[in-house]
Amino acid sequence: MQTRRLVQASEGRASAVLAAARRAAFAAGLCADGDATAVRTHPQLVTCEECDAVYERRRLLSGELARCARCGAVLGRGHLLAVDGQLALAAGALLVFVLGNVSDIVTLDLGGVRSQVTLFESIWATWISGQEVVALLAAATAFAFPLAVILLRLYVLMPLVAGRRARGFVPAMRALRWVTRWSMVEVFMFGTLVAIVRMAGLASVVPGVGIFSYAVLTVLLAANQASGLHGLWQHAEGLPE
């Protein structure tokens, strides 16, 4: 009986805390009237990713950089490229990404035996050699996450160029911010170049079209990421879906 009373008291306190949180969210304007669980978005505000400080979003000029007054983290930067220019970069990134995955990364010549290796073949060789974790990490950081970044940018940018907002714009932008952190094409490039230098003493190594495609992809993704997401949020404000 005493245990049941303790459980009921705990449930009552939890319900009271939840109700108080909902009332506070409604009073702050975060919840719609009559539905305390529906959270509204505020695209006119920007939140610091480091310390969660909230600021009013404003248009940044080309080359202008906005930093958090509390921790100094970058909130956004003005970019020379408009939305259509960013779309062109994303489309070009998709083309060189496909080219980099269907073309040879390197060509090895060992004692007259030539072997051409693509990205998929190198990942598969790593897998069957017993290094499953390394193979999965390489596939994720050099293939899955860069592809997700490119596709999400295209999904967001194409409607913006047409003068409307993509359906599910907010979840897509949140997903884009997350996958961008795990897109490590530059790390893949650095590792590949180190491997080529180390193999040069054992065999004749000729860089293929794939490695040059990934070099171009690194530049295109870096240019797109340098523009940030600040301008996209502001451009989408007030546009219909």
PANULUM-256177 format. One record per atom (N, C-alpha, C): residue in three letters; atom name; x, y, z. Coordinates in steps of 0.1 Angstrom, whole numbers, plus 5000, padded with zeros to 4 digits. Example, Ala and Ser with C-alpha at 12.3 -4.5 7.8 and 13.67 -1.06 7.14 Angstrom:
<sites>
SITE   r  a east north   up
SITE Ala  N 5132  4943 5078
SITE Ala CA 5123  4955 5078
SITE Ala  C 5132  4967 5078
SITE Ser  N 5128  4978 5071
SITE Ser CA 5137  4989 5071
SITE Ser  C 5129  5000 5079
</sites>
This chain:
<sites>
SITE   r  a east north   up
SITE Met  N 5008  4988 5000
SITE Met CA 5000  5000 5000
SITE Met  C 5009  5013 5000
SITE Gln  N 5019  5012 5008
SITE Gln CA 5028  5024 5009
SITE Gln  C 5035  5026 4995
SITE Thr  N 5039  5015 4989
SITE Thr CA 5046  5016 4976
SITE Thr  C 5037  5022 4966
SITE Arg  N 5024  5018 4966
SITE Arg CA 5014  5023 4956
SITE Arg  C 5012  5038 4958
SITE Arg  N 5012  5042 4971
SITE Arg CA 5010  5057 4973
SITE Arg  C 5022  5065 4968
SITE Leu  N 5034  5059 4970
SITE Leu CA 5046  5066 4965
SITE Leu  C 5046  5067 4950
SITE Val  N 5042  5056 4943
SITE Val CA 5041  5057 4929
SITE Val  C 5030  5067 4924
SITE Gln  N 5019  5067 4931
SITE Gln CA 5009  5077 4927
SITE Gln  C 5013  5091 4930
SITE Ala  N 5020  5093 4941
SITE Ala CA 5026  5107 4943
SITE Ala  C 5036  5111 4933
SITE Ser  N 5044  5101 4929
SITE Ser CA 5054  5105 4918
SITE Ser  C 5048  5108 4905
SITE Glu  N 5038  5100 4901
SITE Glu CA 5030  5103 4889
SITE Glu  C 5023  5116 4890
SITE Gly  N 5018  5120 4902
SITE Gly CA 5011  5133 4903
SITE Gly  C 5021  5144 4901
SITE Arg  N 5033  5143 4907
SITE Arg CA 5043  5153 4906
SITE Arg  C 5048  5155 4891
SITE Ala  N 5050  5143 4885
SITE Ala CA 5054  5144 4871
SITE Ala  C 5043  5150 4862
SITE Ser  N 5031  5147 4864
SITE Ser CA 5020  5154 4857
SITE Ser  C 5020  5169 4859
SITE Ala  N 5022  5173 4872
SITE Ala CA 5022  5187 4875
SITE Ala  C 5033  5194 4868
SITE Val  N 5045  5188 4868
SITE Val CA 5057  5194 4861
SITE Val  C 5054  5196 4846
SITE Leu  N 5048  5185 4840
SITE Leu CA 5045  5186 4826
SITE Leu  C 5035  5196 4823
SITE Ala  N 5025  5197 4831
SITE Ala CA 5015  5208 4829
SITE Ala  C 5020  5221 4830
SITE Ala  N 5029  5223 4840
SITE Ala CA 5036  5236 4842
SITE Ala  C 5045  5240 4830
SITE Ala  N 5052  5230 4825
SITE Ala CA 5060  5232 4813
SITE Ala  C 5052  5236 4801
SITE Arg  N 5040  5230 4799
SITE Arg CA 5032  5233 4788
SITE Arg  C 5026  5247 4790
SITE Arg  N 5022  5251 4802
SITE Arg CA 5017  5265 4804
SITE Arg  C 5028  5275 4802
SITE Ala  N 5040  5272 4806
SITE Ala CA 5051  5281 4803
SITE Ala  C 5054  5283 4789
SITE Ala  N 5053  5271 4781
SITE Ala CA 5056  5272 4767
SITE Ala  C 5045  5280 4760
SITE Phe  N 5032  5279 4765
SITE Phe CA 5021  5286 4759
SITE Phe  C 5023  5301 4762
SITE Ala  N 5027  5304 4774
SITE Ala CA 5029  5318 4778
SITE Ala  C 5040  5325 4770
SITE Ala  N 5050  5317 4767
SITE Ala CA 5062  5322 4759
SITE Ala  C 5059  5323 4744
SITE Gly  N 5047  5318 4740
SITE Gly CA 5044  5319 4726
SITE Gly  C 5049  5308 4718
SITE Leu  N 5054  5297 4724
SITE Leu CA 5060  5286 4717
SITE Leu  C 5049  5276 4713
SITE Cys  N 5038  5276 4719
SITE Cys CA 5027  5266 4716
SITE Cys  C 5015  5274 4711
SITE Ala  N 5008  5267 4702
SITE Ala CA 4996  5273 4697
SITE Ala  C 4984  5272 4707
SITE Asp  N 4975  5281 4706
SITE Asp CA 4964  5281 4715
SITE Asp  C 4955  5269 4713
SITE Gly  N 4952  5262 4724
SITE Gly CA 4944  5250 4723
SITE Gly  C 4952  5237 4721
SITE Asp  N 4965  5238 4718
SITE Asp CA 4973  5226 4715
SITE Asp  C 4987  5229 4721
SITE Ala  N 4988  5225 4734
SITE Ala CA 5001  5228 4741
SITE Ala  C 5012  5220 4737
SITE Thr  N 5010  5210 4729
SITE Thr CA 5020  5201 4724
SITE Thr  C 5026  5205 4711
SITE Ala  N 5019  5214 4703
SITE Ala CA 5024  5217 4690
SITE Ala  C 5033  5229 4691
SITE Val  N 5046  5227 4688
SITE Val CA 5056  5237 4689
SITE Val  C 5057  5244 4676
SITE Arg  N 5057  5258 4677
SITE Arg CA 5058  5266 4665
SITE Arg  C 5073  5269 4662
SITE Thr  N 5076  5271 4650
SITE Thr CA 5090  5275 4646
SITE Thr  C 5090  5290 4645
SITE His  N 5102  5295 4647
SITE His CA 5105  5310 4647
SITE His  C 5117  5312 4638
SITE Pro  N 5115  5313 4624
SITE Pro CA 5126  5315 4615
SITE Pro  C 5132  5329 4617
SITE Gln  N 5126  5338 4623
SITE Gln CA 5132  5351 4625
SITE Gln  C 5142  5351 4636
SITE Leu  N 5144  5340 4643
SITE Leu CA 5154  5339 4654
SITE Leu  C 5165  5329 4650
SITE Val  N 5176  5332 4655
SITE Val CA 5188  5323 4653
SITE Val  C 5193  5319 4667
SITE Thr  N 5197  5306 4669
SITE Thr CA 5202  5301 4681
SITE Thr  C 5217  5297 4680
SITE Cys  N 5225  5301 4689
SITE Cys CA 5239  5297 4689
SITE Cys  C 5240  5282 4691
SITE Glu  N 5247  5275 4683
SITE Glu CA 5249  5261 4685
SITE Glu  C 5258  5257 4696
SITE Glu  N 5265  5266 4702
SITE Glu CA 5275  5263 4712
SITE Glu  C 5269  5266 4726
SITE Cys  N 5262  5277 4728
SITE Cys CA 5257  5281 4741
SITE Cys  C 5242  5283 4742
SITE Asp  N 5235  5281 4731
SITE Asp CA 5220  5282 4730
SITE Asp  C 5215  5296 4732
SITE Ala  N 5223  5306 4731
SITE Ala CA 5218  5320 4731
SITE Ala  C 5210  5323 4719
SITE Val  N 5199  5331 4720
SITE Val CA 5190  5334 4710
SITE Val  C 5191  5348 4705
SITE Tyr  N 5192  5350 4692
SITE Tyr CA 5193  5364 4687
SITE Tyr  C 5183  5366 4675
SITE Glu  N 5180  5378 4673
SITE Glu CA 5171  5381 4661
SITE Glu  C 5179  5380 4648
SITE Arg  N 5173  5373 4639
SITE Arg CA 5180  5371 4626
SITE Arg  C 5179  5384 4618
SITE Arg  N 5190  5387 4611
SITE Arg CA 5190  5399 4602
SITE Arg  C 5199  5395 4590
SITE Arg  N 5197  5403 4580
SITE Arg CA 5204  5400 4567
SITE Arg  C 5218  5405 4569
SITE Leu  N 5227  5396 4564
SITE Leu CA 5242  5399 4565
SITE Leu  C 5247  5403 4551
SITE Leu  N 5255  5413 4550
SITE Leu CA 5261  5417 4538
SITE Leu  C 5272  5407 4534
SITE Ser  N 5277  5408 4521
SITE Ser CA 5287  5399 4516
SITE Ser  C 5300  5401 4524
SITE Gly  N 5305  5391 4530
SITE Gly CA 5317  5391 4538
SITE Gly  C 5315  5394 4552
SITE Glu  N 5303  5398 4556
SITE Glu CA 5300  5401 4570
SITE Glu  C 5298  5388 4578
SITE Leu  N 5304  5388 4591
SITE Leu CA 5304  5377 4599
SITE Leu  C 5297  5380 4612
SITE Ala  N 5287  5372 4616
SITE Ala CA 5280  5374 4629
SITE Ala  C 5284  5364 4639
SITE Arg  N 5289  5368 4651
SITE Arg CA 5293  5360 4661
SITE Arg  C 5285  5361 4674
SITE Cys  N 5284  5351 4682
SITE Cys CA 5277  5351 4694
SITE Cys  C 5284  5360 4704
SITE Ala  N 5276  5369 4710
SITE Ala CA 5282  5378 4720
SITE Ala  C 5286  5371 4733
SITE Arg  N 5281  5359 4736
SITE Arg CA 5284  5352 4748
SITE Arg  C 5296  5344 4747
SITE Cys  N 5297  5335 4736
SITE Cys CA 5308  5326 4735
SITE Cys  C 5317  5328 4723
SITE Gly  N 5313  5337 4713
SITE Gly CA 5321  5340 4702
SITE Gly  C 5319  5330 4690
SITE Ala  N 5310  5321 4691
SITE Ala CA 5308  5311 4680
SITE Ala  C 5302  5318 4668
SITE Val  N 5304  5313 4656
SITE Val CA 5299  5319 4644
SITE Val  C 5284  5316 4643
SITE Leu  N 5276  5326 4642
SITE Leu CA 5261  5325 4640
SITE Leu  C 5258  5324 4625
SITE Gly  N 5265  5331 4617
SITE Gly CA 5262  5332 4602
SITE Gly  C 5272  5341 4596
SITE Arg  N 5272  5340 4582
SITE Arg CA 5281  5348 4575
SITE Arg  C 5275  5352 4562
SITE Gly  N 5277  5364 4557
SITE Gly CA 5272  5368 4544
SITE Gly  C 5280  5362 4533
SITE His  N 5274  5358 4523
SITE His CA 5281  5351 4512
SITE His  C 5279  5358 4499
SITE Leu  N 5289  5357 4490
SITE Leu CA 5287  5364 4477
SITE Leu  C 5277  5357 4468
SITE Leu  N 5276  5344 4470
SITE Leu CA 5267  5336 4462
SITE Leu  C 5252  5338 4466
SITE Ala  N 5244  5340 4456
SITE Ala CA 5229  5340 4459
SITE Ala  C 5224  5325 4459
SITE Val  N 5211  5324 4461
SITE Val CA 5206  5310 4462
SITE Val  C 5208  5302 4449
SITE Asp  N 5206  5309 4438
SITE Asp CA 5208  5302 4425
SITE Asp  C 5223  5298 4423
SITE Gly  N 5232  5306 4428
SITE Gly CA 5246  5302 4428
SITE Gly  C 5249  5290 4436
SITE Gln  N 5243  5289 4448
SITE Gln CA 5245  5278 4457
SITE Gln  C 5238  5265 4451
SITE Leu  N 5227  5267 4443
SITE Leu CA 5221  5256 4436
SITE Leu  C 5231  5251 4425
SITE Ala  N 5237  5260 4418
SITE Ala CA 5247  5255 4408
SITE Ala  C 5258  5247 4414
SITE Leu  N 5263  5252 4426
SITE Leu CA 5274  5244 4433
SITE Leu  C 5269  5231 4437
SITE Ala  N 5257  5230 4442
SITE Ala CA 5252  5217 4446
SITE Ala  C 5250  5207 4434
SITE Ala  N 5245  5213 4423
SITE Ala CA 5243  5204 4411
SITE Ala  C 5257  5200 4406
SITE Gly  N 5267  5209 4406
SITE Gly CA 5280  5205 4402
SITE Gly  C 5286  5194 4411
SITE Ala  N 5283  5196 4424
SITE Ala CA 5288  5186 4434
SITE Ala  C 5282  5172 4431
SITE Leu  N 5270  5171 4428
SITE Leu CA 5263  5159 4425
SITE Leu  C 5270  5152 4412
SITE Leu  N 5273  5160 4402
SITE Leu CA 5279  5154 4390
SITE Leu  C 5293  5149 4393
SITE Val  N 5301  5156 4400
SITE Val CA 5315  5151 4403
SITE Val  C 5314  5140 4413
SITE Phe  N 5304  5140 4422
SITE Phe CA 5303  5129 4431
SITE Phe  C 5300  5116 4424
SITE Val  N 5291  5116 4414
SITE Val CA 5288  5104 4406
SITE Val  C 5300  5100 4398
SITE Leu  N 5307  5110 4392
SITE Leu CA 5319  5107 4384
SITE Leu  C 5330  5101 4393
SITE Gly  N 5331  5106 4405
SITE Gly CA 5342  5101 4414
SITE Gly  C 5339  5087 4419
SITE Asn  N 5326  5082 4419
SITE Asn CA 5323  5069 4424
SITE Asn  C 5323  5059 4413
SITE Val  N 5321  5063 4400
SITE Val CA 5321  5053 4389
SITE Val  C 5335  5052 4383
SITE Ser  N 5344  5061 4386
SITE Ser CA 5358  5062 4380
SITE Ser  C 5368  5056 4389
SITE Asp  N 5379  5053 4384
SITE Asp CA 5390  5047 4392
SITE Asp  C 5396  5058 4401
SITE Ile  N 5399  5054 4414
SITE Ile CA 5406  5062 4423
SITE Ile  C 5421  5063 4419
SITE Val  N 5427  5051 4418
SITE Val CA 5441  5050 4414
SITE Val  C 5442  5037 4405
SITE Thr  N 5454  5037 4398
SITE Thr CA 5458  5026 4390
SITE Thr  C 5471  5021 4395
SITE Leu  N 5472  5008 4400
SITE Leu CA 5484  5003 4405
SITE Leu  C 5491  4994 4395
SITE Asp  N 5504  4995 4393
SITE Asp CA 5512  4987 4384
SITE Asp  C 5523  4981 4392
SITE Leu  N 5521  4968 4395
SITE Leu CA 5531  4960 4403
SITE Leu  C 5536  4949 4395
SITE Gly  N 5549  4950 4390
SITE Gly CA 5555  4939 4382
SITE Gly  C 5548  4937 4369
SITE Gly  N 5542  4947 4363
SITE Gly CA 5535  4945 4350
SITE Gly  C 5520  4942 4352
SITE Val  N 5516  4939 4364
SITE Val CA 5502  4936 4367
SITE Val  C 5495  4949 4371
SITE Arg  N 5486  4954 4362
SITE Arg CA 5479  4966 4365
SITE Arg  C 5465  4964 4371
SITE Ser  N 5462  4972 4381
SITE Ser CA 5450  4970 4389
SITE Ser  C 5443  4984 4391
SITE Gln  N 5431  4985 4386
SITE Gln CA 5424  4998 4388
SITE Gln  C 5414  4996 4399
SITE Val  N 5414  5006 4408
SITE Val CA 5406  5005 4420
SITE Val  C 5396  5017 4421
SITE Thr  N 5383  5014 4423
SITE Thr CA 5373  5024 4425
SITE Thr  C 5371  5025 4440
SITE Leu  N 5363  5035 4444
SITE Leu CA 5360  5037 4458
SITE Leu  C 5352  5025 4464
SITE Phe  N 5342  5020 4457
SITE Phe CA 5335  5008 4461
SITE Phe  C 5344  4996 4463
SITE Glu  N 5353  4994 4453
SITE Glu CA 5362  4982 4454
SITE Glu  C 5371  4983 4466
SITE Ser  N 5376  4995 4468
SITE Ser CA 5385  4996 4480
SITE Ser  C 5378  4994 4493
SITE Ile  N 5365  4999 4494
SITE Ile CA 5357  4997 4506
SITE Ile  C 5354  4982 4508
SITE Trp  N 5351  4975 4497
SITE Trp CA 5348  4961 4497
SITE Trp  C 5360  4953 4501
SITE Ala  N 5371  4957 4495
SITE Ala CA 5384  4949 4499
SITE Ala  C 5387  4951 4514
SITE Thr  N 5385  4963 4519
SITE Thr CA 5387  4965 4533
SITE Thr  C 5377  4956 4541
SITE Trp  N 5365  4955 4537
SITE Trp CA 5355  4947 4544
SITE Trp  C 5359  4932 4544
SITE Ile  N 5362  4926 4533
SITE Ile CA 5365  4912 4532
SITE Ile  C 5379  4909 4539
SITE Ser  N 5387  4919 4541
SITE Ser CA 5400  4917 4548
SITE Ser  C 5398  4916 4563
SITE Gly  N 5386  4918 4568
SITE Gly CA 5383  4917 4582
SITE Gly  C 5382  4930 4589
SITE Gln  N 5384  4941 4582
SITE Gln CA 5383  4955 4588
SITE Gln  C 5369  4961 4586
SITE Glu  N 5359  4954 4592
SITE Glu CA 5345  4959 4589
SITE Glu  C 5342  4973 4594
SITE Val  N 5347  4976 4606
SITE Val CA 5345  4990 4611
SITE Val  C 5351  5000 4603
SITE Val  N 5363  4998 4598
SITE Val CA 5370  5008 4589
SITE Val  C 5362  5009 4576
SITE Ala  N 5358  4998 4571
SITE Ala CA 5350  4999 4558
SITE Ala  C 5337  5007 4560
SITE Leu  N 5330  5004 4571
SITE Leu CA 5318  5012 4574
SITE Leu  C 5320  5026 4575
SITE Leu  N 5331  5030 4583
SITE Leu CA 5334  5044 4585
SITE Leu  C 5337  5051 4571
SITE Ala  N 5345  5044 4563
SITE Ala CA 5349  5049 4550
SITE Ala  C 5336  5051 4541
SITE Ala  N 5327  5041 4541
SITE Ala CA 5315  5042 4533
SITE Ala  C 5306  5054 4538
SITE Ala  N 5306  5056 4551
SITE Ala CA 5297  5066 4557
SITE Ala  C 5303  5080 4554
SITE Thr  N 5316  5082 4557
SITE Thr CA 5321  5095 4556
SITE Thr  C 5325  5100 4542
SITE Ala  N 5328  5090 4533
SITE Ala CA 5332  5093 4519
SITE Ala  C 5321  5091 4509
SITE Phe  N 5310  5084 4513
SITE Phe CA 5299  5082 4504
SITE Phe  C 5285  5086 4509
SITE Ala  N 5281  5080 4520
SITE Ala CA 5267  5082 4525
SITE Ala  C 5265  5097 4529
SITE Phe  N 5273  5102 4538
SITE Phe CA 5271  5116 4543
SITE Phe  C 5273  5127 4532
SITE Pro  N 5284  5126 4524
SITE Pro CA 5284  5136 4513
SITE Pro  C 5272  5136 4504
SITE Leu  N 5268  5124 4501
SITE Leu CA 5256  5123 4492
SITE Leu  C 5244  5128 4499
SITE Ala  N 5242  5126 4512
SITE Ala CA 5231  5132 4519
SITE Ala  C 5231  5147 4519
SITE Val  N 5243  5153 4521
SITE Val CA 5245  5167 4521
SITE Val  C 5241  5173 4507
SITE Ile  N 5245  5167 4497
SITE Ile CA 5242  5172 4483
SITE Ile  C 5227  5171 4480
SITE Leu  N 5221  5159 4483
SITE Leu CA 5207  5158 4480
SITE Leu  C 5198  5167 4489
SITE Leu  N 5202  5169 4502
SITE Leu CA 5194  5178 4510
SITE Leu  C 5195  5192 4505
SITE Arg  N 5207  5196 4501
SITE Arg CA 5209  5210 4496
SITE Arg  C 5201  5212 4483
SITE Leu  N 5201  5202 4475
SITE Leu CA 5193  5203 4462
SITE Leu  C 5178  5203 4466
SITE Tyr  N 5174  5195 4476
SITE Tyr CA 5159  5195 4480
SITE Tyr  C 5155  5209 4485
SITE Val  N 5164  5215 4493
SITE Val CA 5161  5228 4499
SITE Val  C 5162  5240 4488
SITE Leu  N 5172  5239 4480
SITE Leu CA 5175  5250 4472
SITE Leu  C 5167  5251 4459
SITE Met  N 5163  5240 4453
SITE Met CA 5155  5241 4441
SITE Met  C 5142  5248 4443
SITE Pro  N 5134  5245 4453
SITE Pro CA 5122  5253 4456
SITE Pro  C 5124  5267 4459
SITE Leu  N 5135  5270 4466
SITE Leu CA 5138  5284 4469
SITE Leu  C 5141  5292 4457
SITE Val  N 5148  5286 4447
SITE Val CA 5150  5293 4434
SITE Val  C 5137  5296 4427
SITE Ala  N 5128  5286 4428
SITE Ala CA 5115  5288 4422
SITE Ala  C 5105  5297 4429
SITE Gly  N 5110  5303 4441
SITE Gly CA 5102  5312 4448
SITE Gly  C 5092  5306 4458
SITE Arg  N 5095  5294 4463
SITE Arg CA 5087  5287 4473
SITE Arg  C 5095  5280 4482
SITE Arg  N 5089  5275 4493
SITE Arg CA 5097  5267 4503
SITE Arg  C 5094  5253 4502
SITE Ala  N 5104  5245 4503
SITE Ala CA 5103  5230 4502
SITE Ala  C 5094  5225 4513
SITE Arg  N 5086  5215 4510
SITE Arg CA 5077  5208 4520
SITE Arg  C 5087  5201 4530
SITE Gly  N 5084  5203 4542
SITE Gly CA 5093  5198 4553
SITE Gly  C 5106  5205 4553
SITE Phe  N 5105  5219 4551
SITE Phe CA 5118  5227 4551
SITE Phe  C 5125  5226 4564
SITE Val  N 5118  5228 4575
SITE Val CA 5125  5228 4588
SITE Val  C 5132  5215 4591
SITE Pro  N 5125  5203 4590
SITE Pro CA 5133  5190 4593
SITE Pro  C 5144  5188 4583
SITE Ala  N 5143  5193 4570
SITE Ala CA 5154  5191 4561
SITE Ala  C 5166  5200 4564
SITE Met  N 5163  5212 4569
SITE Met CA 5174  5220 4573
SITE Met  C 5181  5215 4586
SITE Arg  N 5174  5210 4595
SITE Arg CA 5180  5203 4607
SITE Arg  C 5188  5191 4603
SITE Ala  N 5183  5183 4594
SITE Ala CA 5190  5171 4589
SITE Ala  C 5203  5176 4582
SITE Leu  N 5202  5187 4574
SITE Leu CA 5213  5192 4566
SITE Leu  C 5224  5196 4576
SITE Arg  N 5221  5203 4586
SITE Arg CA 5231  5208 4596
SITE Arg  C 5237  5196 4603
SITE Trp  N 5230  5185 4605
SITE Trp CA 5236  5174 4612
SITE Trp  C 5245  5166 4603
SITE Val  N 5241  5163 4591
SITE Val CA 5249  5155 4582
SITE Val  C 5262  5162 4577
SITE Thr  N 5261  5176 4577
SITE Thr CA 5272  5183 4573
SITE Thr  C 5284  5181 4582
SITE Arg  N 5281  5179 4595
SITE Arg CA 5292  5177 4604
SITE Arg  C 5299  5163 4602
SITE Trp  N 5293  5154 4596
SITE Trp CA 5299  5141 4594
SITE Trp  C 5303  5138 4579
SITE Ser  N 5302  5148 4571
SITE Ser CA 5307  5147 4557
SITE Ser  C 5322  5151 4558
SITE Met  N 5330  5141 4555
SITE Met CA 5345  5142 4557
SITE Met  C 5352  5139 4544
SITE Val  N 5348  5145 4533
SITE Val CA 5355  5142 4521
SITE Val  C 5369  5147 4521
SITE Glu  N 5372  5158 4528
SITE Glu CA 5386  5163 4529
SITE Glu  C 5394  5153 4536
SITE Val  N 5389  5146 4547
SITE Val CA 5396  5136 4554
SITE Val  C 5399  5124 4545
SITE Phe  N 5389  5120 4537
SITE Phe CA 5391  5109 4527
SITE Phe  C 5402  5113 4517
SITE Met  N 5402  5125 4512
SITE Met CA 5412  5130 4503
SITE Met  C 5426  5129 4509
SITE Phe  N 5427  5134 4522
SITE Phe CA 5440  5134 4528
SITE Phe  C 5445  5119 4530
SITE Gly  N 5436  5110 4535
SITE Gly CA 5440  5097 4537
SITE Gly  C 5445  5090 4524
SITE Thr  N 5437  5093 4513
SITE Thr CA 5441  5087 4500
SITE Thr  C 5454  5092 4495
SITE Leu  N 5457  5105 4497
SITE Leu CA 5470  5110 4492
SITE Leu  C 5482  5104 4501
SITE Val  N 5479  5102 4514
SITE Val CA 5490  5096 4522
SITE Val  C 5492  5081 4517
SITE Ala  N 5481  5074 4514
SITE Ala CA 5483  5060 4509
SITE Ala  C 5490  5060 4496
SITE Ile  N 5487  5069 4487
SITE Ile CA 5494  5070 4474
SITE Ile  C 5509  5072 4476
SITE Val  N 5513  5081 4485
SITE Val CA 5527  5084 4487
SITE Val  C 5534  5072 4493
SITE Arg  N 5527  5065 4502
SITE Arg CA 5533  5053 4508
SITE Arg  C 5535  5041 4499
SITE Met  N 5525  5040 4489
SITE Met CA 5526  5029 4480
SITE Met  C 5535  5032 4468
SITE Ala  N 5539  5045 4467
SITE Ala CA 5548  5048 4455
SITE Ala  C 5561  5041 4456
SITE Gly  N 5566  5037 4467
SITE Gly CA 5579  5030 4468
SITE Gly  C 5577  5015 4465
SITE Leu  N 5565  5010 4465
SITE Leu CA 5563  4996 4462
SITE Leu  C 5558  4993 4449
SITE Ala  N 5550  5002 4443
SITE Ala CA 5544  5000 4430
SITE Ala  C 5543  5013 4423
SITE Ser  N 5540  5012 4410
SITE Ser CA 5537  5024 4402
SITE Ser  C 5523  5028 4404
SITE Val  N 5521  5040 4409
SITE Val CA 5507  5045 4413
SITE Val  C 5504  5057 4404
SITE Val  N 5493  5055 4397
SITE Val CA 5488  5066 4388
SITE Val  C 5474  5071 4393
SITE Pro  N 5473  5083 4398
SITE Pro CA 5460  5088 4402
SITE Pro  C 5450  5088 4391
SITE Gly  N 5438  5083 4394
SITE Gly CA 5427  5082 4384
SITE Gly  C 5418  5094 4384
SITE Val  N 5407  5093 4375
SITE Val CA 5398  5103 4374
SITE Val  C 5390  5105 4387
SITE Gly  N 5388  5094 4395
SITE Gly CA 5380  5095 4407
SITE Gly  C 5386  5104 4417
SITE Ile  N 5400  5103 4419
SITE Ile CA 5406  5111 4429
SITE Ile  C 5405  5126 4426
SITE Phe  N 5407  5129 4413
SITE Phe CA 5405  5143 4409
SITE Phe  C 5391  5148 4410
SITE Ser  N 5381  5139 4408
SITE Ser CA 5367  5143 4410
SITE Ser  C 5364  5146 4424
SITE Tyr  N 5370  5138 4433
SITE Tyr CA 5368  5140 4448
SITE Tyr  C 5375  5153 4452
SITE Ala  N 5386  5156 4445
SITE Ala CA 5393  5169 4449
SITE Ala  C 5384  5181 4445
SITE Val  N 5377  5180 4433
SITE Val CA 5368  5191 4429
SITE Val  C 5356  5191 4439
SITE Leu  N 5351  5179 4443
SITE Leu CA 5340  5178 4452
SITE Leu  C 5343  5184 4465
SITE Thr  N 5355  5182 4470
SITE Thr CA 5359  5189 4483
SITE Thr  C 5358  5204 4482
SITE Val  N 5362  5210 4471
SITE Val CA 5362  5224 4469
SITE Val  C 5347  5229 4468
SITE Leu  N 5339  5222 4460
SITE Leu CA 5325  5226 4459
SITE Leu  C 5317  5225 4472
SITE Leu  N 5319  5214 4480
SITE Leu CA 5313  5213 4492
SITE Leu  C 5317  5223 4502
SITE Ala  N 5330  5226 4502
SITE Ala CA 5335  5237 4511
SITE Ala  C 5330  5250 4508
SITE Ala  N 5328  5253 4495
SITE Ala CA 5322  5266 4491
SITE Ala  C 5307  5267 4495
SITE Asn  N 5300  5256 4494
SITE Asn CA 5286  5255 4498
SITE Asn  C 5285  5257 4513
SITE Gln  N 5294  5250 4520
SITE Gln CA 5293  5250 4535
SITE Gln  C 5297  5264 4540
SITE Ala  N 5306  5271 4533
SITE Ala CA 5310  5284 4537
SITE Ala  C 5299  5294 4537
SITE Ser  N 5289  5292 4528
SITE Ser CA 5278  5301 4527
SITE Ser  C 5269  5299 4539
SITE Gly  N 5270  5288 4546
SITE Gly CA 5262  5286 4558
SITE Gly  C 5247  5284 4556
SITE Leu  N 5239  5282 4566
SITE Leu CA 5225  5281 4565
SITE Leu  C 5217  5293 4569
SITE His  N 5224  5303 4574
SITE His CA 5217  5315 4579
SITE His  C 5209  5322 4567
SITE Gly  N 5215  5323 4556
SITE Gly CA 5208  5329 4545
SITE Gly  C 5196  5322 4539
SITE Leu  N 5197  5308 4540
SITE Leu CA 5186  5300 4535
SITE Leu  C 5174  5302 4544
SITE Trp  N 5176  5302 4557
SITE Trp CA 5165  5304 4567
SITE Trp  C 5158  5318 4564
SITE Gln  N 5167  5328 4561
SITE Gln CA 5161  5341 4559
SITE Gln  C 5154  5342 4546
SITE His  N 5160  5335 4536
SITE His CA 5153  5336 4522
SITE His  C 5140  5329 4522
SITE Ala  N 5139  5318 4530
SITE Ala CA 5127  5310 4530
SITE Ala  C 5116  5317 4539
SITE Glu  N 5119  5327 4547
SITE Glu CA 5109  5333 4555
SITE Glu  C 5098  5340 4547
SITE Gly  N 5086  5336 4550
SITE Gly CA 5074  5342 4543
SITE Gly  C 5071  5335 4530
SITE Leu  N 5079  5326 4525
SITE Leu CA 5076  5320 4512
SITE Leu  C 5065  5309 4514
SITE Pro  N 5056  5307 4505
SITE Pro CA 5047  5296 4506
SITE Pro  C 5053  5282 4502
SITE Glu  N 5047  5272 4507
SITE Glu CA 5052  5258 4504
SITE Glu  C 5047  5254 4490
</sites>
